[in-house]
Amino acid sequence: MTLALVSPATLQTWQPATWADYIALRDSADQRIKLAFNQGWLWVDMGKEGINHASFCDLFTMLFAFWALQFPDEQLSSFGRCLIEKPETQACAPDLVLYKGDGFPRWQKGMPRRIDLRQHRVPDLVGEISDTTLANDLDEQKRLYASLGIPEYWVVDVKGLRVFAFRLNKKGDYEACERSDVLLGLPISLLEETLEQLAEQPNTVAAAWFAQQIRDVRVKNRSGTTFQNSTNRG
């Protein structure tokens, strides 16, 4: 049964499976497989990054780093593409994984090389770089992250150069937002403007452009506590 779960016809589709099926695939020799599991449903992809996907992933990692330089007190920890598990019920490997403040995962000898939610808290923000998976990331994948209680979720539309941002409401559902709660009110529109730079520039230049924008806003807003009302974007 497990081999059938990775046939070409079943890739990037949600299908019934057991936690044991997930474990067998997770521990298989092919480390390029990307998996998600949500209460009896399994999603499988081969996990081979294309040029666009890799470029956008690295861009957002750089954006987090430049943000951390401007706001060092925030103490951000990035674990992009790390496997997150709530054993027996859920598992995922978001392209973007961000912890804010203390309590972020620290690996110790003898521990699995995964984020086990029995031992660690959930991330403050996760995101998916959607090159060929946009419909899934805005639907089933979004429900998975909401069920885990992750406060903020971003979907980066590679082809449309858009960022869909969601925050978890009191009912446990995601609702669209125009600013990031995790990143001090950062306008999502500024992220989209950064993506537009990729039309003609490499991702390192786009990241440097973003760094300049947040540096300028920080200078204008000397308190450095929030982006809210400190820029006309978003």
N, C-alpha and C positions, 0 to 999 in steps of 0.2 A: 504493500500500500504506500509506503513512504516514497519509493522511487516514482510512483505514478504522480505524486504531488509536485514533482519538479519536471514534468513533461512539458514540451513547448506549448501544448494546448492549455495548460493550467497556470502558466506564469502570469503574474499581475492580476490574478483573480482570487477572490475569497472563496474558500472551499471548506467543507466540514472536515475536522481533524481532531485528534486528541492531543493532550499535552505531551504524551509519549512520542507522537509523530513529530511534534515540534522539536523535542529534545534530540531525536535521532537526526534530524536535518541540521540542527544547530551544531551537533558534535561530529558532523560528517567531515570528510577530508577537504571538501570544496569550500574554502573560506570566503569565496566571492559571493555566496548566496546571501541575499538580504531577506530577513524574515519579519513577520508580524503575526501575533496571535492574540485573539480576543474572544475568550469564553467559548471555545469550541469551533472557532473559525480561524483558518490559517491563510496567510498571504505570502507568496514566494516570488522573488525576483532574483535574477542572476547576479545583481549587484555590480555589474561592470560599468564604471563611470565613463560617460562620454565626455568630450571636450567641454561642452557647455556646462554640464553638471559639475564637473571638477572645478571649472573656473569660478562658478557662482558659489560653490561651497567654500573655496579658499577665500573668495572676496569677503564673505560674511565672517569668517574667522578673523580676517584682518580688521573688519569693522569693529568687532568686539574688542580686539586688542587696542585699536586707536581710542575707542570709548574708555577703556580702562586707564589709558594714559591721561585722559582729561579728568576722569573721576576716580582716582585711585582709592578713595575711601569706600567705594562700592564693592570692592573685592569680588570680581567676577572670575568664575572658573568654567572653562569650555571643555566639553567632552564629546564633540561632534562624532556621530556614527558609532558611539559606544552602545553596546547592547544593554537594554534596560529590561528587567524581569520582575514581575509579581507572580511568583511560582504558582502553577496550576491554572492561572486565569488569564494573564496578559503578558505580552512581550513585544518589544519594538526596538528599532535602532534608528532614531531620528538623525537626519543629516546635521542638525544643529541641536546642541544640548548645552544649556547655560544654567549654572547655579550662581545665585547672588548671596553674598554674605558667607557666614560660617556654616558648618554642617555639610559641606560638599564631600563627595566620596574620596576616600584615601585608600589606595590599595596597600595591603600588607601581605607578606609572604604566606602562602598557603590558601589565600582567598581566590575565588574565581575571578577571571578578568572581565567581570561584568558588573553593572550596577544592580544590586539585589535590593529591592524595595522593602525587604524584611529588615535590612540593616541600614539602609540609607533613605533619606527623604526624597520626595519627587523633585525633579528640576523645577526651577522657576519659569523657564522658557524652553520650548522645543520648536523646531522648524523643519520643514521639508523643502528641498530644492526640487521643484516639479518640472522636469523636462518632458517625460512621457507618462507621468502618473498624476496629472492635475486633478482629474475627476475623483480618483481614489483619495487623494490627500485632502480634498474639500468635503469628503463624505465619510466613508468608513474609517479612514485614518483619523479624521477629526473626532469622531465618536470615541475611538480608542483612547486618544489622549485626554479627552474630557472625562472618560470613565476612570482614568488614573488620577484625576484631580490636578492636572498640571495647569497652573494659573494662566499661562499665556502661550499661544500657538501661532506661528507664522507659516504661511505657505508662499513660497517664492515662485512665481510663474515665469519660467525662463523665456518662453516664446513671447509672452505678452509684456514682459518687463514690468510686472506688477507684484505687489506684496499684499496678500490678504492677511490681516492680523485679527486675532480673536482673543478675548479675555473671558475667563470663566466667571459666570454669574452665580448668584446665591442658590439657584436651582441646580447647579452642576452642569449647565449647558454653556457652550461658547456663543458669544455675541460679538459682532464685528466692532472693532475699535479703530480710531484714527491716530491714537498715540499709544506708545508703550508704557505700561505701568512699571514694568521691570526696569526699563532704562529711562527713568526720570522724566517721562512725558515726551520722549523722542517722537517727532512726527513721522508716521509711516510714509508720508509723502516724500520726506527727505531720503528715505531708503530707495524709493522709486526713482527719484532724481539721480541717485548714485548709480542705479542700474542703467539708466540712460547713457551714462558715460561709457558703458561697455560697447556701445555701437561703434565707437571709433578708437577707444583707448584700451590698453591692457588692464587687467583687474587691479594691479598694484597702483596704477595711476588713478583709477576710480576710487580706490580706498584712500589714497592721499587727498583726493578732492573732498571726500566725506570728512576726513580728519580736519581739513581747513574749515569746513562749515561749522562743525561742532566747536572748534577752537574759537571761531569768531563769536558764536553765541555765548560761549563761556566768558569771554572778555566783556560782552555787553551785560551779562547777568552775573555780576561778581559774586553773588551768594553761591552760585553753582549748585543749587538744590534741585532745580527742575527746569525743563525746557518749556513748560506750560507758559503761554503768553509772552515768550521771549523771542519768538520768530513768527513770521507770517505764514510759513509753510504748515500745511495740515490744519 
